[in-house]
Amino acid sequence: MAFLYLNNSFSSKKQTITFPGYKPTYVGFEVPNVFIVGYGIDYNDRFRELPHVCAVNDEGKREFLGQG
């Protein structure tokens, strides 16, 4: 069995996989330690329908806070 992890972070602080000894066989792409949306990932019920993944900056987070 092989594992594919589509979101490998550059930051050692942002660990999403915490199983000891776990290492994915393949990594789809790497993202820096930023807030991402799109392709099924949303922010306050927005942006999940985007056909791509993008980052939301602090201004965008403030603008769409509570508008879900």
C-alpha positions in Angstrom: 0.0 0.0 0.0 1.3 3.5 -0.9 0.3 6.8 0.6 -0.2 10.1 -1.3 -0.3 13.2 0.8 -1.4 16.3 -1.2 -0.4 19.0 1.2 3.0 18.8 2.7 4.0 21.9 4.7 7.3 23.6 4.7 7.0 24.6 8.3 8.1 22.2 11.1 5.5 23.9 13.4 2.6 23.0 11.1 2.4 19.2 11.5 -0.8 17.6 10.4 0.4 14.0 10.4 1.5 13.0 13.9 1.7 9.2 13.6 5.2 8.0 14.6 7.1 6.6 11.7 4.5 7.7 9.1 6.1 8.9 5.9 4.0 9.3 2.7 5.2 7.5 -0.4 4.3 10.5 -2.6 3.7 14.2 -2.0 1.4 16.0 -4.4 2.6 19.5 -3.7 4.1 21.6 -0.9 2.6 24.8 0.5 4.2 27.3 2.9 2.6 27.9 6.3 -0.3 30.0 5.0 -4.1 29.7 5.1 -5.3 27.9 1.9 -8.7 27.7 0.3 -10.2 26.2 -2.8 -10.7 22.7 -4.3 -13.0 21.7 -1.5 -11.3 23.7 1.3 -13.4 26.6 2.5 -13.2 29.7 4.7 -16.5 30.5 6.4 -18.4 28.5 3.7 -16.7 30.4 0.8 -14.1 29.5 -1.8 -14.5 25.7 -1.6 -15.8 25.7 -5.2 -12.6 27.2 -6.6 -11.0 24.8 -9.1 -7.5 25.5 -7.7 -5.9 26.1 -4.3 -4.9 29.6 -3.2 -3.8 31.5 -0.1 -5.9 33.9 1.8 -4.0 36.9 3.2 -4.9 38.7 6.4 -6.9 41.3 4.6 -9.0 38.6 2.9 -9.5 36.8 6.3 -10.8 40.0 7.8 -13.1 40.8 4.8 -14.8 37.4 4.8 -14.9 36.8 8.6 -18.4 35.9 9.6 -19.9 36.2 6.1 -20.6 32.5 5.7 
